[in-house]
Amino acid sequence: MDAPDKKRYRIYVRILWALFLFPLLILIFLIAGTASGLFGKLPTFEELENPQTYLASEVYSSDGQLLGKYYVQNRSNIQYKDISPYVINGLVATEDARFFDHSGVDLRSLFRVFFKTILGRKSSSGGGSTITQQLAKMLFPREKNMSKFRVLIQKIREWVIAAKLERQYTKQEIITMYLNRFDFINNAVGIQSAARVYFSTTPDSLKTEQAAVLVGMEKNPSLFNPVRRKENSKQRRNVVLFQMKTYNYITQRTYDSLKNIPLTVKFKPENPDEGLASYFREYLRDNFLRKWCEQHRKPDGTKYDIYKDGLKIYTTIDSHLQKYAEEAADENCKFLQPLFFKELKIRRNPPFDFRISKAESNDLINEAIYRSDRYLSLKEAGLSDKEIMDVFNTPVPMTVFTWKNSKHSLDTVMSPIDSIRYAKSYLQCGFTSIDPHTGYVKAWVGGIDHRFFKYDHVEESKRQVGSTFKPFIYTLAVQNGYSPCYKMPNVPITINYDNQSWTPKNADTDDDGRMMTLSEALAKSVDRIAAALTHQFSPQAVINVVRHMGITENIDPVPSLCLGTCEISVLDMVGAYCTYANKGIWVQPTFVTRIEDKNGRVLDLVKPQTSEALSQQDAYVMLDMMKDVVVHGTGTRIRFRYKLMNPIAGKTGTTQNCSDGWFIGITPDLVSGCWAGFEDRAVHFEQMEWGQGASEALPVWAVYMQKAYADKALHISQGDFEKPDKPITIELDCDKYKDNNGTSGELFK
């Protein structure tokens, strides 16, 4: 080789070295610059130790069942030991076969992808990103609309973060973090939510083929969605299974059998309006937890956020009793609804009562319009009232409630204003059940379907309580020394007040004019005797009694109070009745026992308030009187129809025009109450046969108790009420007073 050739050769060599070394030096510079923060701040040690993550807060029943979640992202963290090994093995085999060998960045895979990209070949061995790099990308996501240079810097940034993560966490922790953060779409973030949403199971119970489906989604969850793209998902599942076979996680025989089975999912998307205790969960979120978060602070001084902080709320709800309560409410409402629709066929202005004028019914419809989300959104969009009413009168496709199928939904075409009338035609129900000794709420049914009827009828709704108020009046009489056997005349009484006169009438006139014991008068819900007692002691004295029993609603001290014209919630009424079964001690109804943070640290232990409202003797006497309601009075169908023969105390209630039906039943272990009626008091049954509390509410209570007693695991007592600690000084056996007025000098004032 002559001198000019040698010179040219050296030039070519230098050029080749320059072509090789210059990009390498640039890459080294970019890596060093990125690691030093030259191209943007890297996450600190604290940020790597505690990466920002939004965790769903979870609500649990007293028996450990997950009732629901509150979230921005439906994510719950689990530990490595709680994940099926099929998921771990499938993920490693498919996404990062050398996961347990590299330190965050797999140089071998990078060079393989680099050279195959140059040669224009598709890599069959996966991409160059490791699981750790993908985790880094999820923990510290890229910005949108980045330039090519910024994308390159971000990629290098992910390498650096991946290396730091490998130093900070074990391999098991990294793969767990990855699976806890991956978004499997359909409102399922993390492996725990994905297992529940797609297969109705837990991560540790996933089968090999199920694990392969979820791992396959991690390449592209939308493209390999097992709900919408089943064929794509099946093919991708088989790729994962093949990779598991290749890396000896499963045998050839297992692969051959699994690849041919059909794709089967048990898709159950999580909807806060569905599932057990939906009304309770919404009340818990919007009332209790909202106030709790305002009053409690995290260690950094900020407020807790139920949508992001992964709180665990442990409630008093029993999942079995909740299920029985919902079934009982559905059963009775479903039975009564066709009877009401039959009544509507002959009404001139359905669903409203014939006594309601057209103008009054229009006012009720307009109130519903103005409260609706549709009206508010149209108003916000700038439409005039006339334009909005045109919208409300135009038929559109919609989904409405129905009892005619198991989904309780019907796709139809209806004008929004007609849908309001339609919704007002459905019988609603509020039911709750409380342990009288602890105040723990065991079941809470706020309505018939939270998807369509949002208003809660356990606590938010306040309705006239009718004759369920009368036990408070008789409690006052007993406190003043009256025996259940004391007799009063069932005769008209006129009460003058505020320059007015009022003469109550009995709903049942069969016993008019005769003497009746207080026990009999309560059992048969005689209005005149309740009015006479209220007049004798004063309405304010009655109000003082109910205040001691936990009822705080505003109650006017008027004579008609004795008929239950005041409006009180189901929760407060049942809470007050618990006093009778708890030897006169009122216990505040309680539905949360404790709250923990995401790490299991107890943040709050909830203890109910208690106070002595009645003496043990007075409480027991009232229980004895209310037993007669079930044995001889308005609640007898508990015995003859539902065959519940154990000791039960209770009281029915029916308001004017059958607008509200009530029943509250007391047993030693559970005090439960039900209200039934329609959204508007102007909508109701015309026939007392179906509109009374014994038809609308009592059956819900009875069926619920039948189911509770049948579940022997619950250990619900069917025994009698515990007697007072001291001997009873009031005679309860009225047969001893057949020949006199039932008085005993030392007992009566």
Buried (B, 14 or more C-beta within 10 A) or exposed (E): EEEEEEEEEEEEEEEEEEEEEEEEEEEEEBBEBBBEEEBEEBBEEEBBEEBEBBBBBBBBBBEEBBBBBBBEBBBBBBEBEBBBEBBBBBBBBBBBBEBEEBEBBBEEBBEBBEEBEEEEEEBEEBBBBBBBBBBBBBBBEEEEEEEEEBEBBBBBBBBBBBBBBBEEBEBBEBBBBBBBBBBBBBBBBBBBBBBBBBBEBBBBEBBBBBBBBBBBBBBEBEEBBBEEBBEBBBBBBBBBBBBBBBBEBBEEEBBEBBBEEEBEBEEBEBEBBEBBBBBBBBBBBEEBBEEBBEEEEEEEEEEBBBBBBBBBBBBBBBBBBBBBBBBBBBBBBBBBBEBBEEBBEEBEBBBBBEEBEEEEBEEBBBEBBEEBEBBEEBEEEEBEEEEBBEBBEEEEEBBBBBBEEEEBBBEBEBBBBBBBBBBBBBBBBBBBBBBBBBBBBBBBBBBBBBBBBBEBBBBBBBBBBBBBBBBBBBBBBBBBBBBBBBBBBBEEBEBEEEEEEBEBEBBEEEBBEEBBBBBBBBBBBBBBBBBBBBBBBBBEBBBBBBBBBBBEBEBEBBBBBBBBBBBBBBBBBBBBBBBBBBBBBBBBBBBBBEBBBBEEEEBBEBEBEEEEBBBBBBBBBBBBBBBBBBBBBBBBBBBEEBEBEBBBBBBBBBBBBBBBBBBBBBBBBBBBBBBBBBBBBBBBBBEEEBBBBBBBBBBBBBBBBBBBBEBEEBEBEBEEBEEBEEEEEBBBEBEEBEEEEBBBEEBEE
